[in-house]
Amino acid sequence: MKNIICNSEKSSDLKSLLDDKLKNLNWPYISPEDYEKAINENEKIALIDVRKSLDCCFVGINHPKVDVYSIPLNNLLSEICEVPLDDYDKIICICVGGPKSAVAASVIQFFGYQNCYFLGGGLNGLVKISNLTDHGDI
């Protein structure tokens, strides 16, 4: 039997299938469109990039309602206490595609922050929102 995960022709189909399944699970999910809406409605947002610190591309970006934190997933439990989570309307975790940020958001929700979500599609989903990236907003 051929491994469909390793079949390059099927990999995009598999990613699509997994994305659909993730949306239907009870994950703390926010779509890129809802993220954009939250920014446009001036909600105060903590954006937590859970990739390795060297990969974080948001540090230094200035947005009046979005504070960016680089906390790699493996450091989440030791570093999340440094983020004033109570100050935010929404806490959004992000990685490249979504899986690491889904874990991070679930952990943060476990500690009582039901306003914490992972950005569906991760950085790839964010890039698809042209009016955010065209204007340099995050």
N, CA, C and O of each residue as an XYZ file, in Angstrom:
552
protein
N       0.848     -1.182      0.000
C       0.000      0.000      0.000
C       0.895      1.248      0.000
O       1.834      1.350      0.789
N       0.597      2.161     -0.867
C       1.383      3.385     -0.990
C       0.974      4.382      0.100
O      -0.213      4.563      0.371
N       1.946      5.010      0.706
C       1.716      5.984      1.759
C       1.196      7.280      1.142
O       1.949      7.971      0.456
N      -0.077      7.629      1.369
C      -0.649      8.832      0.748
C      -0.103     10.119      1.346
O      -0.161     11.174      0.714
N       0.426     10.037      2.557
C       0.985     11.241      3.181
C       2.207     11.711      2.400
O       2.426     12.912      2.249
N       2.994     10.772      1.910
C       4.230     11.114      1.194
C       4.017     11.350     -0.293
O       4.954     11.739     -0.989
N       2.840     11.130     -0.784
C       2.548     11.323     -2.193
C       2.333     12.811     -2.457
O       1.342     13.383     -2.004
N       3.251     13.441     -3.185
C       3.193     14.890     -3.395
C       1.916     15.329     -4.101
O       1.436     16.439     -3.873
N       1.359     14.469     -4.958
C       0.119     14.830     -5.647
C      -1.048     14.914     -4.670
O      -1.974     15.699     -4.875
N      -1.008     14.127     -3.630
C      -2.102     14.066     -2.668
C      -1.881     14.999     -1.472
O      -2.807     15.225     -0.693
N      -0.679     15.540     -1.316
C      -0.391     16.317     -0.116
C      -1.277     17.553      0.014
O      -1.682     17.892      1.126
N      -1.587     18.233     -1.079
C      -2.460     19.401     -0.982
C      -3.887     18.982     -0.647
O      -4.590     19.682      0.082
N      -4.316     17.827     -1.188
C      -5.636     17.301     -0.841
C      -5.694     16.940      0.640
O      -6.686     17.207      1.318
N      -4.616     16.329      1.130
C      -4.567     15.935      2.534
C      -4.593     17.168      3.437
O      -5.281     17.178      4.457
N      -3.844     18.206      3.061
C      -3.838     19.431      3.858
C      -5.232     20.040      3.898
O      -5.684     20.496      4.948
N      -5.902     20.050      2.780
C      -7.269     20.576      2.706
C      -8.206     19.777      3.606
O      -9.019     20.341      4.339
N      -8.078     18.471      3.537
C      -8.904     17.597      4.367
C      -8.642     17.847      5.849
O      -9.578     17.941      6.643
N      -7.363     17.955      6.219
C      -7.021     18.215      7.618
C      -7.530     19.581      8.071
O      -8.038     19.713      9.185
N      -7.399     20.596      7.218
C      -7.909     21.927      7.556
C      -9.410     21.876      7.821
O      -9.893     22.476      8.782
N     -10.149     21.162      6.974
C     -11.598     21.029      7.168
C     -11.919     20.303      8.470
O     -12.828     20.697      9.200
N     -11.167     19.240      8.757
C     -11.392     18.487      9.995
C     -11.103     19.360     11.215
O     -11.853     19.341     12.191
N     -10.003     20.130     11.153
C      -9.659     21.013     12.272
C     -10.764     22.025     12.546
O     -11.078     22.306     13.703
N     -11.352     22.571     11.490
C     -12.417     23.557     11.649
C     -13.638     22.957     12.337
O     -14.370     23.657     13.037
N     -13.856     21.657     12.134
C     -15.032     21.009     12.707
C     -14.800     20.450     14.105
O     -15.754     20.025     14.757
N     -13.566     20.441     14.577
C     -13.290     20.014     15.942
C     -13.518     21.192     16.882
O     -13.670     22.332     16.443
N     -13.538     20.910     18.142
C     -13.761     21.965     19.131
C     -12.443     22.628     19.519
O     -12.103     22.723     20.699
N     -11.716     23.080     18.519
C     -10.468     23.793     18.759
C     -10.778     25.270     18.968
O     -11.785     25.771     18.468
N      -9.933     25.955     19.690
C     -10.104     27.409     19.845
C      -9.628     28.128     18.591
O      -8.530     28.685     18.564
N     -10.449     28.114     17.564
C     -10.086     28.523     16.210
C     -10.647     29.905     15.891
O     -11.777     30.226     16.258
N      -9.839     30.726     15.201
C     -10.332     31.969     14.619
C      -9.843     32.006     13.177
O      -8.678     31.723     12.896
N     -10.739     32.356     12.274
C     -10.367     32.415     10.859
C      -9.582     33.698     10.592
O      -9.693     34.660     11.352
N      -8.792     33.723      9.522
C      -8.106     34.962      9.154
C      -9.088     36.122      8.953
O      -8.772     37.268      9.270
N     -10.275     35.819      8.427
C     -11.273     36.868      8.206
C     -11.790     37.434      9.534
O     -11.992     38.641      9.661
N     -12.002     36.554     10.523
C     -12.440     37.035     11.842
C     -11.330     37.791     12.562
O     -11.596     38.718     13.328
N     -10.088     37.392     12.313
C      -8.949     38.126     12.864
C      -8.923     39.536     12.276
O      -8.741     40.515     13.000
N      -9.104     39.630     10.966
C      -9.143     40.933     10.297
C     -10.283     41.786     10.865
O     -10.116     42.982     11.106
N     -11.433     41.157     11.072
C     -12.586     41.872     11.623
C     -12.280     42.408     13.026
O     -12.645     43.537     13.354
N     -11.617     41.605     13.843
C     -11.257     42.038     15.200
C     -10.333     43.251     15.160
O     -10.478     44.177     15.958
N      -9.386     43.242     14.229
C      -8.486     44.400     14.088
C      -9.272     45.621     13.641
O      -9.078     46.715     14.172
N     -10.154     45.442     12.673
C     -10.940     46.566     12.167
C     -11.904     47.119     13.211
O     -12.265     48.295     13.162
N     -12.319     46.282     14.149
C     -13.214     46.725     15.226
C     -12.439     47.234     16.440
O     -13.012     47.464     17.505
N     -11.124     47.407     16.262
C     -10.253     47.969     17.294
C     -10.209     47.157     18.576
O     -10.078     47.714     19.666
N     -10.317     45.835     18.449
C     -10.139     44.998     19.625
C      -8.660     44.950     19.970
O      -7.809     44.938     19.080
N      -8.355     44.923     21.260
C      -6.967     44.823     21.724
C      -6.558     43.359     21.630
O      -7.199     42.489     22.218
N      -5.484     43.093     20.882
C      -5.083     41.728     20.569
C      -3.639     41.465     20.983
O      -2.742     42.269     20.730
N      -3.443     40.315     21.627
C      -2.096     39.795     21.859
C      -1.858     38.751     20.779
O      -2.584     37.760     20.702
N      -0.858     38.963     19.955
C      -0.490     38.008     18.920
C       0.745     37.268     19.417
O       1.816     37.857     19.564
N       0.587     35.970     19.675
C       1.678     35.172     20.225
C       2.204     34.244     19.136
O       1.531     33.296     18.733
N       3.408     34.530     18.670
C       4.058     33.713     17.646
C       4.772     32.575     18.369
O       5.705     32.815     19.135
N       4.338     31.336     18.129
C       4.881     30.198     18.866
C       5.971     29.452     18.084
O       6.369     28.350     18.460
N       6.440     30.059     17.006
C       7.572     29.464     16.287
C       8.856     29.774     17.043
O       8.832     30.510     18.029
N       9.972     29.221     16.590
C      11.263     29.546     17.182
C      11.467     31.053     17.111
O      11.044     31.694     16.148
N      12.103     31.612     18.106
C      12.299     33.068     18.158
C      12.935     33.621     16.887
O      12.575     34.710     16.440
N      13.859     32.897     16.311
C      14.525     33.371     15.092
C      13.569     33.452     13.907
O      13.812     34.204     12.962
N      12.481     32.679     13.953
C      11.515     32.672     12.853
C      10.443     33.745     12.980
O       9.717     34.007     12.021
N      10.332     34.365     14.142
C       9.279     35.353     14.365
C       9.503     36.559     13.464
O      10.542     37.217     13.532
N       8.518     36.840     12.622
C       8.656     37.951     11.675
C       7.796     39.146     12.078
O       7.708     40.123     11.335
N       7.161     39.075     13.250
C       6.247     40.136     13.648
C       6.869     41.136     14.623
O       6.378     42.257     14.753
N       7.940     40.742     15.306
C       8.547     41.635     16.284
C       9.031     42.887     15.568
O       9.700     42.797     14.539
N       8.699     44.037     16.101
C       9.082     45.303     15.489
C       7.988     45.908     14.631
O       8.075     47.073     14.243
N       6.948     45.119     14.329
C       5.819     45.663     13.586
C       4.954     46.430     14.578
O       4.650     45.934     15.663
N       4.567     47.618     14.207
C       3.832     48.473     15.130
C       2.385     48.613     14.687
O       2.104     49.094     13.589
N       1.476     48.191     15.543
C       0.044     48.357     15.292
C      -0.560     48.800     16.627
O      -0.259     48.201     17.659
N      -1.394     49.822     16.630
C      -1.888     50.376     17.897
C      -2.708     49.404     18.752
O      -2.776     49.580     19.968
N      -3.321     48.401     18.160
C      -4.168     47.488     18.928
C      -3.638     46.055     18.981
O      -4.309     45.165     19.504
N      -2.439     45.827     18.442
C      -1.870     44.477     18.429
C      -0.491     44.510     19.074
O       0.403     45.229     18.627
N      -0.334     43.721     20.128
C       0.978     43.551     20.750
C       1.485     42.166     20.368
O       0.760     41.176     20.468
N       2.736     42.109     19.930
C       3.323     40.860     19.455
C       4.270     40.296     20.502
O       5.089     41.010     21.081
N       4.135     38.995     20.728
C       5.010     38.274     21.645
C       5.580     37.072     20.906
O       4.847     36.354     20.226
N       6.870     36.853     21.034
C       7.508     35.672     20.468
C       7.775     34.706     21.608
O       8.683     34.912     22.414
N       6.974     33.648     21.668
C       7.136     32.632     22.710
C       7.105     31.263     22.026
O       6.030     30.746     21.720
N       8.277     30.679     21.786
C       8.288     29.355     21.159
C       7.448     28.359     21.966
O       7.420     28.409     23.196
N       6.777     27.471     21.267
C       5.868     26.522     21.914
C       6.541     25.776     23.061
O       5.926     25.571     24.107
N       7.796     25.369     22.878
C       8.459     24.618     23.948
C       8.782     25.470     25.171
O       9.178     24.926     26.202
N       8.624     26.789     25.085
C       8.840     27.683     26.233
C       7.531     28.258     26.763
O       7.545     29.073     27.685
N       6.412     27.847     26.197
C       5.127     28.478     26.504
C       4.831     28.516     28.010
O       4.510     29.575     28.550
N       4.937     27.391     28.671
C       4.570     27.350     30.094
C       5.472     28.220     30.956
O       5.013     28.779     31.953
N       6.735     28.346     30.598
C       7.640     29.150     31.423
C       7.592     30.643     31.081
O       7.974     31.468     31.911
N       7.131     31.007     29.877
C       7.174     32.411     29.469
C       5.808     33.096     29.377
O       5.746     34.324     29.342
N       4.728     32.338     29.338
C       3.407     32.961     29.147
C       3.029     33.853     30.321
O       2.240     34.785     30.163
N       3.583     33.577     31.494
C       3.263     34.404     32.665
C       3.776     35.833     32.512
O       3.357     36.718     33.258
N       4.667     36.068     31.569
C       5.193     37.414     31.324
C       4.241     38.271     30.477
O       4.428     39.482     30.366
N       3.235     37.649     29.888
C       2.282     38.356     29.022
C       1.064     38.739     29.859
O       0.454     37.866     30.477
N       0.693     40.018     29.896
C      -0.485     40.440     30.666
C      -1.788     40.058     29.950
O      -2.484     40.914     29.403
N      -2.099     38.768     29.965
C      -3.225     38.233     29.190
C      -4.558     38.898     29.509
O      -5.423     38.994     28.638
N      -4.733     39.351     30.728
C      -6.001     39.985     31.121
C      -6.236     41.321     30.423
O      -7.351     41.843     30.445
N      -5.206     41.874     29.808
C      -5.323     43.182     29.150
C      -5.909     43.117     27.732
O      -6.101     44.155     27.098
N      -6.192     41.915     27.235
C      -6.555     41.761     25.824
C      -7.978     41.261     25.623
O      -8.489     40.446     26.392
N      -8.604     41.775     24.563
C      -9.913     41.269     24.154
C      -9.776     39.878     23.538
O     -10.605     38.997     23.766
N      -8.710     39.701     22.749
C      -8.438     38.407     22.121
C      -6.952     38.107     22.224
O      -6.107     38.997     22.131
N      -6.662     36.829     22.419
C      -5.296     36.327     22.416
C      -5.227     35.370     21.226
O      -5.957     34.381     21.173
N      -4.349     35.671     20.278
C      -4.257     34.879     19.056
C      -2.866     34.256     18.980
O      -1.856     34.959     18.997
N      -2.831     32.935     18.897
C      -1.565     32.224     18.712
C      -1.395     31.941     17.226
O      -2.360     31.649     16.519
N      -0.156     32.032     16.770
C       0.120     31.839     15.347
C       1.422     31.070     15.163
O       2.371     31.228     15.931
N       1.445     30.236     14.130
C       2.661     29.574     13.665
C       2.590     29.595     12.141
O       1.855     30.413     11.589
N       3.308     28.750     11.453
C       3.271     28.787      9.984
C       1.943     28.277      9.443
O       1.311     28.936      8.618
N       1.518     27.100      9.908
C       0.322     26.491      9.330
C      -0.836     26.292     10.287
O      -1.963     26.092      9.834
N      -0.608     26.340     11.586
C      -1.688     26.209     12.549
C      -1.525     25.173     13.642
O      -2.023     25.404     14.743
N      -0.856     24.031     13.416
C      -0.831     22.998     14.450
C      -0.186     23.401     15.774
O      -0.747     23.136     16.837
N       0.978     24.035     15.725
C       1.631     24.441     16.980
C       0.790     25.487     17.709
O       0.665     25.454     18.933
N       0.222     26.404     16.953
C      -0.578     27.449     17.600
C      -1.881     26.880     18.152
O      -2.421     27.418     19.119
N      -2.401     25.799     17.557
C      -3.598     25.146     18.093
C      -3.302     24.559     19.462
O      -4.118     24.666     20.377
N      -2.144     23.943     19.606
C      -1.734     23.388     20.902
C      -1.565     24.527     21.911
O      -2.054     24.441     23.037
N      -0.877     25.587     21.505
C      -0.640     26.719     22.411
C      -1.957     27.338     22.876
O      -2.129     27.602     24.066
N      -2.881     27.570     21.955
C      -4.175     28.168     22.318
C      -4.956     27.249     23.254
O      -5.612     27.719     24.184
N      -4.888     25.956     23.012
C      -5.586     25.007     23.889
C      -5.012     25.046     25.301
O      -5.761     24.991     26.276
N      -3.700     25.138     25.415
C      -3.050     25.214     26.728
C      -3.468     26.498     27.449
O      -3.808     26.471     28.632
N      -3.440     27.614     26.730
C      -3.810     28.899     27.351
C      -5.277     28.885     27.756
O      -5.624     29.400     28.818
N      -6.143     28.306     26.931
C      -7.554     28.186     27.307
C      -7.727     27.309     28.540
O      -8.595     27.571     29.372
N      -6.908     26.273     28.662
C      -6.968     25.388     29.829
C      -6.790     26.183     31.119
O      -7.364     25.837     32.152
N      -5.997     27.242     31.056
C      -5.752     28.077     32.228
C      -6.804     29.180     32.402
O      -6.625     30.091     33.210
N      -7.889     29.093     31.647
C      -9.025     29.971     31.879
C      -9.222     31.101     30.895
O     -10.172     31.870     31.038
N      -8.372     31.229     29.913
C      -8.493     32.323     28.954
C      -9.279     31.854     27.740
O      -8.705     31.439     26.733
N     -10.606     31.926     27.852
C     -11.486     31.464     26.781
C     -11.463     32.402     25.575
O     -12.060     32.095     24.543
N     -10.786     33.532     25.694
C     -10.648     34.480     24.584
C      -9.362     34.222     23.787
O      -8.895     35.086     23.044
N      -8.803     33.023     23.954
C      -7.579     32.653     23.242
C      -7.925     31.717     22.086
O      -8.703     30.775     22.240
N      -7.335     31.994     20.935
C      -7.605     31.242     19.719
C      -6.307     30.984     18.972
O      -5.297     31.641     19.221
N      -6.339     30.029     18.059
C      -5.237     29.909     17.112
C      -5.755     30.385     15.761
O      -6.922     30.193     15.417
N      -4.870     31.001     15.016
C      -5.249     31.526     13.704
C      -5.249     30.386     12.697
O      -4.202     29.810     12.400
N      -6.423     30.065     12.176
C      -6.556     29.000     11.190
C      -5.707     29.284      9.966
O      -5.768     30.371      9.391
N      -4.927     28.312      9.578
C      -4.034     28.495      8.435
C      -2.722     29.140      8.803
O      -1.815     29.227      7.975
N      -2.608     29.601     10.055
C      -1.367     30.203     10.530
C      -0.924     31.395      9.703
O      -1.737     32.160      9.185
N       0.377     31.527      9.596
C       0.953     32.625      8.814
C       0.499     32.546      7.367
O       0.273     33.570      6.721
N       0.366     31.325      6.861
C      -0.108     31.162      5.482
C      -1.515     31.741      5.318
O      -1.814     32.346      4.288
N      -2.375     31.563      6.312
C      -3.722     32.120      6.256
C      -3.714     33.636      6.354
O      -4.512     34.316      5.709
N      -2.807     34.158      7.165
C      -2.708     35.606      7.338
C      -2.254     36.288      6.044
O      -2.742     37.362      5.691
N      -1.327     35.657      5.354
C      -0.804     36.220      4.114
C      -1.902     36.326      3.059
O      -1.847     37.201      2.195
N      -2.892     35.448      3.123
C      -3.969     35.463      2.130
C      -4.882     36.682      2.266
O      -5.633     37.000      1.343
N      -4.821     37.366      3.413
C      -5.657     38.541      3.602
C      -4.892     39.744      3.051
O      -4.099     40.369      3.756
N      -5.138     40.051      1.803
C      -4.320     41.017      1.085
C      -4.341     42.412      1.690
O      -3.312     43.088      1.708
N      -5.492     42.857      2.185
C      -5.509     44.237      2.683
C      -4.783     44.382      4.009
O      -4.473     45.504      4.409
N      -4.501     43.281      4.707
C      -3.654     43.383      5.896
C      -2.187     43.439      5.484
O      -1.438     44.290      5.965
N      -1.777     42.543      4.604
C      -0.375     42.502      4.233
C       0.016     43.658      3.318
O       1.152     44.128      3.376
N      -0.904     44.123      2.475
C      -0.573     45.233      1.585
C      -0.278     46.516      2.339
O       0.508     47.343      1.876
N      -0.898     46.689      3.488
C      -0.714     47.919      4.240
C       0.288     47.785      5.371
O       0.495     48.728      6.135
N       0.919     46.607      5.484
C       1.929     46.412      6.520
C       1.325     46.155      7.882
O       2.067     46.079      8.861
N       0.016     46.017      7.995
C      -0.597     45.726      9.274
C      -0.419     44.248      9.559
O      -0.034     43.469      8.687
N      -0.707     43.878     10.803
C      -0.608     42.455     11.121
C      -1.900     41.890     11.557
O      -1.982     40.700     11.862
